[in-house]
């Protein structure tokens, strides 16, 4: 019995020793953890306090801005200034648009009026400026017949149809001779008026008017006429101006029919005809709209080429002034709707 009791005591002592050793370790680790947790708590407490203070200061400032009152008179003045600025910007944009011009339409010049009214024929002035002609020289007949040719043909027909005077005046009554002459004069006047009405341009077709406008463009803007009036183009950078005047060109064999000025004038006449036609015809006329767009862009290329070639000289200025064109005809992108 004693031996059993001794064994039991030893077992209990060993259990106590085992229980005491890990407990000490646990106490040590627990004390270390308590120290680290206290440091983290201090750090977090400082951090949260600083953030809370900044948030409070921010909220205070925003509340102050929101509570500030604004003067209603100052607000009204600011609105008035804004409205005046917007209206002024609209006026300036409208003025710029009007100054820029229309890529299709042209200003009313003697050349443009002659293209629209075929009975007029503008003449070339001494300084290259086209002036309206007199009433006697303003008419032009159809079928490519000039006024002098028509007058000579009428005079020849009058001479051929005149009654032949009698060989022996004693046989014929003089009153009959006078009546025949008067009747011949009246018949000739009626025939002359009939021929003039037949050959009048206002009674001609659109094709005849186009032919007449082409002839006018060649006569007025052709270089065989403008070279004698307009000065040479300005010299380039580093070029002697005297070399331009002294340079001799090959004499022309005939009228100028292919220069950019003549081509631009012919395209302008076609553009005006199409623009007038599209005002009255249906909005579904897509073929003529396409032709108008092609003519406008073709004229833009020719104008850009001529301006670059002539360096904006007298020939370029004379063309723009004669045809009444603006910068919208050649500058920028042209869009037709």
FENTAFEN-V545624 format. One record per backbone hydrogen bond with DSSP energy under -0.5 kcal/mol. CO is the residue of the C=O (numbers start at 1). NH is the residue of the N-H. E is the energy in kcal/mol with one decimal. If there is no record, write none. Layout:
co nh e
CO NH E
CO NH E
This chain:
co nh e
1 5 -2.0
2 6 -2.4
3 7 -2.1
4 8 -2.1
5 9 -2.2
6 10 -2.3
7 11 -2.3
8 12 -2.1
9 13 -2.4
10 14 -2.4
11 15 -2.1
12 16 -2.2
13 17 -2.5
14 18 -2.2
15 19 -2.3
16 20 -2.1
17 21 -1.8
18 22 -1.1
19 23 -0.8
20 24 -1.5
21 25 -1.7
22 26 -2.6
23 27 -2.0
24 28 -2.2
25 29 -2.6
26 30 -2.5
27 31 -2.2
28 32 -1.9
29 33 -2.5
30 34 -2.3
31 35 -1.7
32 36 -2.0
33 37 -2.5
34 38 -1.9
35 39 -1.7
36 40 -2.3
37 41 -2.3
38 42 -2.0
39 43 -2.2
40 44 -2.8
41 45 -2.3
42 46 -2.1
43 47 -2.3
44 48 -2.7
45 49 -1.7
46 50 -2.1
47 51 -2.1
48 52 -2.4
49 53 -2.1
50 54 -2.1
51 55 -2.7
52 56 -2.2
53 57 -2.2
54 58 -2.4
55 59 -2.6
56 60 -1.9
57 61 -2.0
58 62 -2.6
59 63 -1.9
60 64 -1.6
61 65 -2.1
62 66 -2.4
63 67 -1.7
64 68 -0.7
65 68 -0.8
71 75 -1.7
72 76 -2.2
73 77 -2.3
74 78 -2.1
75 79 -2.0
76 80 -2.2
77 81 -2.4
78 82 -2.1
79 83 -2.4
80 84 -2.5
81 85 -2.2
82 86 -2.3
83 87 -2.3
84 88 -2.1
85 89 -2.1
86 90 -1.9
87 91 -2.1
88 92 -2.4
89 93 -2.3
90 94 -2.2
91 95 -2.4
92 96 -2.5
93 97 -2.1
94 98 -2.4
95 99 -2.5
96 100 -2.1
97 101 -1.3
100 328 -1.5
107 109 -1.1
109 113 -2.9
110 114 -1.9
111 115 -1.8
112 116 -2.2
113 117 -2.7
116 118 -0.6
117 120 -1.8
123 125 -0.5
123 131 -1.3
125 128 -0.9
129 125 -1.5
129 131 -0.5
131 123 -1.4
135 138 -0.5
140 201 -0.6
142 145 -0.9
145 141 -0.6
146 150 -1.8
147 151 -2.2
148 152 -2.4
149 153 -2.2
150 154 -2.2
151 155 -2.1
152 156 -2.2
153 157 -2.2
154 158 -1.9
155 159 -2.0
156 160 -2.1
157 161 -1.8
158 162 -0.5
167 169 -0.7
168 171 -0.9
168 172 -0.9
173 177 -1.4
174 178 -2.2
175 179 -2.3
176 180 -2.2
177 181 -2.1
178 182 -2.5
179 183 -2.5
180 184 -2.2
181 185 -2.1
182 186 -2.3
183 187 -2.6
184 188 -2.4
185 189 -2.2
186 190 -2.3
187 191 -2.5
188 192 -2.7
189 193 -2.4
190 194 -2.2
191 195 -2.5
192 196 -2.2
193 197 -2.1
194 198 -2.1
195 199 -2.3
197 200 -0.6
199 142 -3.2
200 203 -0.9
201 204 -1.3
205 209 -1.8
206 210 -2.2
207 211 -2.1
208 212 -2.1
209 213 -2.5
210 214 -2.1
211 215 -2.1
212 216 -2.4
213 217 -2.4
214 218 -2.0
215 219 -2.3
216 220 -2.6
217 221 -2.0
218 222 -1.0
222 225 -1.7
222 226 -2.2
223 227 -1.6
225 228 -0.6
226 229 -1.1
226 230 -2.9
236 239 -1.8
240 243 -1.1
240 244 -0.6
241 244 -0.7
241 245 -1.1
242 246 -2.1
243 247 -0.9
255 257 -0.6
259 263 -2.1
260 264 -2.4
261 265 -2.2
262 266 -2.4
263 267 -2.4
264 268 -2.2
265 269 -2.0
266 270 -1.9
267 271 -2.5
268 272 -2.4
269 273 -1.8
270 274 -2.4
271 275 -2.6
272 276 -2.3
273 277 -1.9
274 278 -2.5
275 279 -0.9
276 280 -0.7
277 280 -0.8
277 281 -2.2
282 285 -1.2
284 286 -2.1
285 289 -1.3
286 290 -2.1
287 291 -2.2
288 292 -2.5
289 293 -2.1
290 294 -2.4
291 295 -2.5
292 296 -2.2
293 297 -2.0
294 298 -2.2
295 299 -2.4
296 300 -1.8
297 301 -1.8
298 302 -1.9
299 303 -2.5
300 304 -2.3
301 305 -2.2
302 306 -2.6
303 307 -2.5
304 308 -2.0
305 309 -2.4
306 310 -2.9
307 311 -0.8
307 312 -1.2
310 313 -0.8
313 317 -2.3
314 318 -2.7
315 319 -1.9
316 320 -2.3
317 321 -2.3
318 322 -2.4
319 323 -2.4
320 324 -0.8
320 325 -1.5
324 107 -2.3
326 329 -1.5
327 330 -1.3
327 331 -2.8
333 335 -0.5
